[in-house]
Every structure is written in structure tokens, then in C-alpha cells.
């Protein structure tokens, strides 16, 4: 029986804010090893307080297509003065049977 199903990609990060001002995610992008970019939505329940930590979830509800990992994840706040970069991001191969 054939059919379609939604494909999504999401990552939850625990970020520490060493700055004196709260941090609010404004956007994110995933860049694979070939330079291909996937724009991601960013969500957080509350700003990350100064000197504290908090969770940020980034993701997309569309098939990101084949990614050549490792990838780099970049998050930024508005107006983009403080940027978080996470390198060497890898995802499990979900195309294998039994996963």
C-alpha cells in the first residue's frame, strides 16, 4: 500500500547566555557540507535570560531533501548581532529498514 507521510526535521538545543542581555532566536539555517541551505523556523518558550540557559527548538515541516553531513547549524537574534554556530551536526539515516 503506497501513501505519503509528512516529513519533518527538528533539533532542540540547550543554550547558555553569558551576555548581559536576554537572547531571543529570530531565525535559523542548516547548511550541509556542499553549501546547500535549509531555512528553519525557531521557537522558544521564553527568552534565554542574561547569565542563564534555555531551550530553543529549530525545524522545518518539509522534506529538507538529501543532506550531506556533517552540517552547520546557525541561529541568530534580531538584528543578527549575536549568532550561535554549531558545527559537525549529523542526523541518523532514517531510510534504512527498521528505523
N, C-alpha and C positions, 0 to 999 in steps of 0.2 A: 504494500500500500504506500503510495507516494504522498507527499504533502510538504508543506512549508512550515517552518517554525521561525520564530523571532530569534535573532542573534544579537547578543549584546556583549559589551566588554566593559568591565568596571574595575577600579582599583581603589582601595581605601588606604589612606596614608595617615599616620600619626606624625604631626609636625610640631616641632618646638619653635617658639618665637622668642629669640633672645633680644629682640628690639624693644624700644620703649613705647611703641605704638601697637595697637591691635592689628592683626593681619586678616584680611578678607579676600578669598580667592575670587578673581574676576574671570579667569579663563585658563584653559589648559590645552596642550597639544602633545601628541605622541609622535615621535619621529623615528622611523626604523633605520636600519643600517644603510639603506640605499638612498635615504633622504626623503622617502615618502612620508607625508604628514597626514595624521588623522586628528581632526579637531574634536575636542572633548568638552562636555559640559562639566562644570564644577558645582558641587553642593556642599554646604556645611551648615550644621545646626546653629552655630554661633561663631562670631569672630574668635580667632585664637588670641587670647589676652597677652598683653606685654609680659614677658617673663614666664609664660605658661605654655601649655601644649593643647592640641585639639585635633580632631579628625577632619579630614577633607576627603570627599568621595568624588572621583572623576570617572567619566564614562561616556559611552555612546550606545544608542539603541539601534544601531545599524551595523551591518556586517562591515568590519573595518578592512576586509579583504586580506590577502596574504601579507603577513608581516615578516620581514627579515630581521630577526632578533640577533643580537641584543638591540633594544630600543632605548631612546632617551625620552623621559617624561619631563615636560616643562610646565610649571604653574606660575601664574603671576597675579598680582593685585592691580587694581586700578590706581594710578595711571601707569602701572608697569614698572615702578621704580624698584620694587623688591620682587625678585624672581627666585623660584625654587627649581633646581635641576636635579633630577635623579637619573643616573646612568646605569647601564647594564641591566635593564629591565627585560625579563624573559617571561613568556607565557607557556603554559603546558600545551602540548599538541592534543587537541580535543578531537582530531579527525580519526584517531586510532580507535578500532573497535573496543568496546568495554569501558570507554571513558565518558 
